[in-house]
Amino acid sequence: MTALLAGDGGLPAAATTLAPLFVTAARAACEFSAPLAITSRGESQVLIVTADGTFTALDATTGLEAWHVALPPPVGGGLIHLAAPPVAIDAHRVVFAWQDVLADWTRVDHHVALLDLETRALDPSFPPLTLAASKPVFDSNTTISFLPAHSYSRAALAHARLPGHELGLVYVSFGNVRDLQPFHGWLFEVDLDEWESHGASAAVTSSLVTTADDACGPENGDGARQMMCGGGVWSHHGPQVVYDAAAPDGFSLLVPTGNGMLDPTRGDFANAVLRTGHGLEFDPGCDAAMCQTYDPHAPGEACMASCENLFMPRLAAGQSVPDGAGSVCAGRTLLDCYAALDWDLGASSPAVVELPGGPQVILQPGKDGSLYLFDLHHLGTLYDRLPIMAGCGEGGGKCLGTWAGTMVTKPEIVTVDGAVVALVPTFVEDDAHPAGLQAVEISAAGGTPHLIPRWQAPRFTDRESLGAFRHHAGGVTVVDVGGEPYAALVDTADHGQIGTLYWIRVRDGAIVQRVKLMGAGQRFAAPLALNGALYVPSCEHTSTPDFAEGPSHLEAFRIGMP
């Protein structure tokens, strides 16, 4: 039986609000994404998508299977691997992407298709499409091709409504596994209306490569700690669609990119946030004169601040470069430190925040343990950089993975008593530093947006914070219970161990309840809140993207009033 443990923060046991509802039978493969709330033939259900390409709809009350659809194996042999969280485009259709892989994990092809929730089958109006593209190398007559074997889709698909279109656009993103060269960030724009009307050959209307460079080093060289090519788009939450009546076609797309070369003078946009839109044309909007003497190791502040559609990470006034484990970053610039430790900015997705009485801003977590706050309409305008985590092994302690950083997430934004608060899961793979869920207020008081730390759960002064959150955390879900917001977050565990579901009062960070799961939890995936219940996935192998991962199951909890 799932164990329910009393909370802290002076709360009585009666304040606990989660009770076990069900645990599903084990499935052979794992979910990489959070469960989806769907309606199929008038029935409210929970849809889980496992890495073997199986879509399973569950009864939301009992957890029993209502129906399932399994993708057929690739023609000519091989296996299905589905890691990118799908996206629902309307009440009865879900768009998803997957890759065909061989037994040695070579990716052969990348595909996109639609699931019809009413017919409970693949939608024949959208014949599956196979992705392909090539783009010019910057300032060259040669081209860069999309290489299936050096590309991997694990970022959530993004859906954008488009005026004059019934179904709109879907964006599919790629990085690579283990950053083996040559690799680049790729983004594909899929026009659903064109796809339905004219077939798969008309579906892809544009593509974007984030590093327009072919100087990527030797074949299968390790690009994780190199400043060349790269720029993978792999954050679990993917690119973010921002609707804005003033933007062309009514929306823009924020694209976080991973490690590699950041040099806008050569079309290289790794370790950055890019703003693009319909058609995926990208102009960083940087002042050419200010960027004329650009140094990719130490870009000038004037150049970075001039860029309208590009955010580049940098220190705020008075700040210094983190030391890193073993002081590896001593004497390095911030971007050199990023490269040395594989601290790609695009491991996390940005959150857009509307400040009362202030501008619209973007909050971007970095693997360097800092939160970056910058302007939505002029990305080069940095308002604040707030370090909230020490690096793994920094200043002491045994670090098991400097590359992992301390934040791989998307902030969850909530308003409490008029204050705008970001909830940010943090973790650290060492035995010396505290970690957990952190709340940071985003304030425009005084006229300039800035960040104010509010609380941590567990409190960083408590011993619990030195043992919890030693691995990539799950995502955050905020649930309103009788007018009081609560946060649900899983501290994931190693294979064969059990994770912990934290139930936290957002107002003050009090841990109301800790629930020991039946499984390890699943990194990045947030619990699903639906009709007074929480649905939490567990995957028994969480450390590597492997088609054989599993088993997995789903646990459900009834949310009750305190």
LINKABEL-V486562 format. One record per residue. N is the residue number from 1. PHI is phi in whole degrees, -180 to 180 (none if undefined). PSI is psi as a letter, one per 30 degrees, with the letter a starting at -180 (* if undefined). Layout:
{{N/PHI/PSI} {N/PHI/PSI}}
//
This chain:
{{1/none/k} {2/-62/k} {3/-88/k} {4/-110/k} {5/-110/k} {6/-64/l} {7/-92/a} {8/-137/a} {9/75/g} {10/74/g} {11/-89/k} {12/-72/l} {13/-58/f} {14/-66/f} {15/-78/f} {16/-64/k} {17/-129/g} {18/-112/k} {19/-133/k} {20/-59/k} {21/-110/e} {22/-165/l} {23/-129/k} {24/-76/l} {25/-64/l} {26/-71/k} {27/-118/l} {28/-66/e} {29/-110/l} {30/-101/l} {31/-82/k} {32/-95/f} {33/-117/l} {34/-71/l} {35/-62/l} {36/-111/k} {37/-86/k} {38/-134/l} {39/-123/k} {40/-128/j} {41/53/h} {42/82/g} {43/-104/k} {44/-78/k} {45/-138/l} {46/-113/k} {47/-104/k} {48/-113/k} {49/-125/j} {50/-101/l} {51/-63/f} {52/-83/g} {53/82/g} {54/-109/k} {55/-104/k} {56/-124/k} {57/-95/k} {58/-115/k} {59/-63/k} {60/-69/f} {61/-98/e} {62/-106/f} {63/81/g} {64/-75/k} {65/-68/k} {66/-95/e} {67/-169/l} {68/-151/l} {69/-132/k} {70/-115/k} {71/-65/k} {72/-69/l} {73/-63/l} {74/-59/k} {75/-64/k} {76/91/g} {77/103/l} {78/110/a} {79/-134/l} {80/-90/k} {81/-138/k} {82/-123/j} {83/-117/f} {84/-78/k} {85/-58/k} {86/-70/l} {87/-133/k} {88/-84/k} {89/-98/f} {90/-160/a} {91/-70/f} {92/-136/g} {93/-135/k} {94/-124/k} {95/-100/k} {96/-143/l} {97/-128/k} {98/-150/l} {99/-127/k} {100/-85/k} {101/-129/l} {102/-90/l} {103/-62/f} {104/-89/g} {105/78/g} {106/-69/k} {107/-85/k} {108/-100/e} {109/-148/l} {110/-126/k} {111/-131/l} {112/-137/k} {113/-154/l} {114/-124/k} {115/-107/k} {116/-95/j} {117/-76/f} {118/-85/e} {119/-81/f} {120/59/h} {121/-158/l} {122/-63/k} {123/-79/j} {124/-70/f} {125/-72/f} {126/-128/i} {127/-57/k} {128/-51/k} {129/-111/k} {130/-109/k} {131/-85/k} {132/-156/k} {133/-168/l} {134/-146/k} {135/-135/l} {136/-67/k} {137/-71/k} {138/-57/k} {139/55/h} {140/-151/l} {141/-92/f} {142/-90/l} {143/-129/l} {144/-109/k} {145/-103/k} {146/-70/j} {147/-104/j} {148/-55/e} {149/-71/f} {150/-115/g} {151/-136/k} {152/-149/k} {153/-101/j} {154/-138/f} {155/-83/k} {156/-59/k} {157/-69/k} {158/-118/k} {159/-115/k} {160/-124/k} {161/-74/k} {162/-136/k} {163/-55/k} {164/84/f} {165/-112/k} {166/-79/e} {167/-107/f} {168/89/a} {169/-121/k} {170/-126/k} {171/-113/k} {172/-117/k} {173/-116/l} {174/-143/k} {175/-127/b} {176/-149/l} {177/-82/k} {178/59/g} {179/55/h} {180/-76/k} {181/-77/l} {182/-79/k} {183/-138/l} {184/-144/l} {185/-84/k} {186/-126/k} {187/-135/k} {188/-115/k} {189/-100/k} {190/-112/j} {191/-88/j} {192/-68/e} {193/-68/e} {194/-65/e} {195/-60/e} {196/-67/e} {197/-81/e} {198/-125/g} {199/93/l} {200/-61/e} {201/-66/f} {202/-101/f} {203/-72/e} {204/-84/j} {205/-99/f} {206/-168/l} {207/-148/l} {208/-136/k} {209/-107/k} {210/-83/f} {211/-129/j} {212/-84/i} {213/-140/k} {214/-113/g} {215/-89/i} {216/-103/g} {217/84/a} {218/-69/l} {219/-55/k} {220/65/g} {221/-67/l} {222/-81/j} {223/-95/g} {224/-64/e} {225/-122/g} {226/-116/k} {227/-97/i} {228/-154/k} {229/45/b} {230/80/b} {231/76/h} {232/-59/k} {233/-105/j} {234/-134/f} {235/-53/k} {236/-52/e} {237/-83/f} {238/71/a} {239/-62/l} {240/-115/k} {241/-87/k} {242/-120/j} {243/-85/k} {244/-153/j} {245/-60/f} {246/-83/f} {247/-82/k} {248/-56/k} {249/63/g} {250/84/g} {251/-155/l} {252/-130/l} {253/-127/k} {254/-97/k} {255/-119/j} {256/-84/k} {257/-119/l} {258/-92/a} {259/-67/l} {260/141/b} {261/-93/k} {262/-115/j} {263/-152/j} {264/-63/f} {265/-76/f} {266/-124/g} {267/75/g} {268/-108/k} {269/-130/h} {270/-78/l} {271/50/h} {272/-155/l} {273/-120/k} {274/-108/k} {275/-112/k} {276/-135/a} {277/-169/a} {278/-55/k} {279/98/f} {280/58/g} {281/-71/k} {282/-130/k} {283/-124/j} {284/-63/f} {285/69/g} {286/-87/k} {287/-73/j} {288/-61/e} {289/-67/e} {290/-71/f} {291/-103/g} {292/-61/e} {293/-104/h} {294/-59/k} {295/-115/j} {296/-64/f} {297/-86/e} {298/-147/i} {299/-60/k} {300/-73/k} {301/-60/e} {302/-62/e} {303/-64/e} {304/-61/e} {305/-70/f} {306/-80/f} {307/-79/j} {308/-76/e} {309/-116/g} {310/-141/k} {311/-106/k} {312/-116/k} {313/-68/k} {314/-161/l} {315/-77/k} {316/-85/l} {317/-56/k} {318/84/f} {319/-94/l} {320/-123/l} {321/-67/k} {322/-57/l} {323/-71/e} {324/77/l} {325/-59/k} {326/64/g} {327/55/h} {328/-63/f} {329/-95/g} {330/-60/k} {331/82/f} {332/-98/l} {333/-78/l} {334/-61/e} {335/-69/e} {336/-65/e} {337/-66/e} {338/-53/e} {339/-68/e} {340/-63/e} {341/-112/g} {342/58/h} {343/-94/i} {344/-69/k} {345/-62/e} {346/-77/g} {347/-66/f} {348/-117/l} {349/-103/l} {350/-79/l} {351/-115/k} {352/-94/k} {353/-128/k} {354/-98/j} {355/-93/k} {356/-58/k} {357/74/g} {358/-136/a} {359/-79/l} {360/-81/k} {361/-130/l} {362/-121/k} {363/-112/k} {364/-124/j} {365/-75/l} {366/-124/l} {367/-62/f} {368/-75/g} {369/85/g} {370/-118/l} {371/-102/k} {372/-107/k} {373/-118/j} {374/-143/l} {375/-79/k} {376/-69/e} {377/-94/f} {378/-141/j} {379/-62/f} {380/-72/f} {381/-83/j} {382/-89/k} {383/-90/e} {384/-160/l} {385/-133/j} {386/-117/j} {387/-71/k} {388/-119/f} {389/-140/k} {390/-78/k} {391/-69/l} {392/-58/k} {393/75/g} {394/-73/k} {395/78/g} {396/130/l} {397/96/k} {398/-85/j} {399/-98/k} {400/-94/f} {401/-168/i} {402/-61/e} {403/-63/f} {404/-71/f} {405/68/a} {406/-133/f} {407/-143/k} {408/-137/j} {409/-167/a} {410/-135/k} {411/-60/k} {412/-101/k} {413/-101/k} {414/-143/k} {415/-106/k} {416/-128/j} {417/52/h} {418/85/f} {419/-93/k} {420/-90/k} {421/-125/k} {422/-101/k} {423/-102/k} {424/-128/j} {425/-71/k} {426/-127/l} {427/-152/l} {428/-156/k} {429/-93/h} {430/-140/a} {431/-112/g} {432/-125/f} {433/-115/k} {434/-76/l} {435/-155/l} {436/159/a} {437/-80/k} {438/-120/k} {439/-111/k} {440/-130/k} {441/-80/k} {442/-108/j} {443/-121/k} {444/-110/g} {445/-60/k} {446/87/f} {447/98/f} {448/-118/k} {449/-58/k} {450/-155/l} {451/-112/k} {452/-130/j} {453/-63/k} {454/-116/e} {455/-160/l} {456/-128/k} {457/-137/j} {458/-63/l} {459/-60/k} {460/-71/f} {461/-91/f} {462/-93/k} {463/-60/e} {464/-55/e} {465/-70/f} {466/-89/f} {467/-115/f} {468/-84/l} {469/55/h} {470/-92/f} {471/-132/l} {472/-50/k} {473/-82/l} {474/-76/l} {475/-84/l} {476/-101/k} {477/-122/k} {478/-101/k} {479/-125/k} {480/-86/k} {481/-121/j} {482/60/h} {483/87/f} {484/-111/k} {485/-79/k} {486/-123/l} {487/-112/k} {488/-111/k} {489/-154/k} {490/-105/k} {491/-88/j} {492/-76/l} {493/-128/l} {494/-70/l} {495/-54/k} {496/86/f} {497/-113/l} {498/-116/k} {499/-85/l} {500/-125/k} {501/-91/j} {502/-95/k} {503/-119/j} {504/-124/k} {505/-77/k} {506/-69/e} {507/-56/e} {508/-137/g} {509/79/g} {510/-68/k} {511/-80/j} {512/-76/e} {513/-158/k} {514/-119/k} {515/-115/k} {516/-78/k} {517/-78/l} {518/-87/f} {519/-137/a} {520/-83/f} {521/83/a} {522/-140/k} {523/-61/k} {524/74/e} {525/-73/k} {526/-93/k} {527/-60/k} {528/-95/k} {529/-102/k} {530/-150/k} {531/49/h} {532/78/g} {533/-138/l} {534/-114/k} {535/-121/k} {536/-125/k} {537/-85/l} {538/-131/k} {539/-125/k} {540/-81/f} {541/-129/j} {542/-115/f} {543/-93/f} {544/-133/k} {545/-78/j} {546/-133/k} {547/-60/f} {548/-90/g} {549/-57/k} {550/147/l} {551/-75/l} {552/-140/l} {553/-156/l} {554/-121/k} {555/-112/k} {556/-124/k} {557/-134/k} {558/-83/k} {559/-93/k} {560/-113/l} {561/-71/k} {562/-63/*}}
//
